[in-house]
């Protein structure tokens, strides 16, 4: 097992080194003058930025002080996002590069040929005498009237010689700078807009989901679903307040916080969670654990959210007017003997009643189907968070985002309200969803 871990680490390190070398080569070596300030700065950056990225990922896991996590997180995580989109943009640039080079070379040859035809026409037509500059040019080129060698300007032009070899590297440099500039602009713009989307806060979505067993009296019941808030060294109290304000503005009947609330301990993040005490709903706010709680002190957070006024559903259920609301722990808790227990949460209920299950990860949907759940509300996937990460998320989850049916059970997956790692979302806008339950009897 140790050998496997070492091999995996070596492969990861090799990939990281190769990625940074490639970015340095295309953005720095191919575009900046050797020994110049730009080249030196780019070379320093390619060593410093990966160190910050590794630090952002690891400092929280080795017990470093929270302030150090905050210092490392912004530059380190943003560089990871920027590196990914620089690589994608530069790889696209590899396909564009030869086409651009061919275009530039063609324009240069066309310009040289046009100049040759114009001068040659004058020489052959012999309409006008040569100008003083044209007479002086061969003299200067041959080192004087007594010099040796071909002194005819017309001869050099009429032969249609290619431009000097020294011009070729300048075209190559021009193409490299255009491709590098376009790639850097695209990557920075993508990451910048994705960061703005996270810091602006989640958008509000609404969806109506019919439940066959829901009584007419519960028709129109509204559940505000929020997941993956990810309070941590980057997203703090202001982020929480934006989410609380958005939820309260919808005046829901019930609030469901479906896991991954935090990336850190109660000691570090309790101040950031304070606004959660302001959540308002007719039947209260409920909470289930996500996988990140189990690396942040799950039991302490369960106790803390209870102090804030939320009710944790720890493999249990409550009866709401018209349906059963159940919640299960995240599968990550199994390593601490605190995993999901569907029998405890759903085993002895009346299956004639409609049921709604809060479960952080969509992968437990098959357990929900076996226990006769009508609707499962989940998060975890972030919708992929960073395109093309959605394709990887599809490999690991039955549903990445939205509503799908599995047998008699419907599964709704929210993209989440925050971000993990880089505070960036591309192609997966964060959201809070108001789920309106509909009775088929209405």
Secondary structure, 3 states (H helix, E strand, C coil): CHHHHHHHHHHHHHHHHHHHHHHHHHHHHCCCCCCCHHHHHHHHHHHHHHHHHHHHHHHHHCCCCHHHHHHHHHHHHHHHHHHHHHHHHHHHHHHHHHHHHHHHHHHHHHHHHHHHHHHHHHHHHCCCCCCHHHHHHHHHHHCCCCCCCCCCHHHHHHCCCCCCCHHHHHHHHHHHHHHHHHHHHHHHHHHHHHHHHHHHCCEEEEEEEEECCCCHHHCCEEEEEECCCCECCCCCHHHHHHHHHHHHHCCCCEEEEECCCECCCHHHHHHHHHHHHHCCCCCCEEEECCHHHHHCCHHHHHHHHHHCCCEECCCEEEEECCEEEEECCCHHHHHHCCCCCHHHHHCCCCCCCEEEEECCCHHHHHHHHHCCCCEEEECCCHHHCECCHHHHHHHHCCCCCEEEEECCEEEEECCCCCCCCCCCCECCCCEEEEEEEEECCC
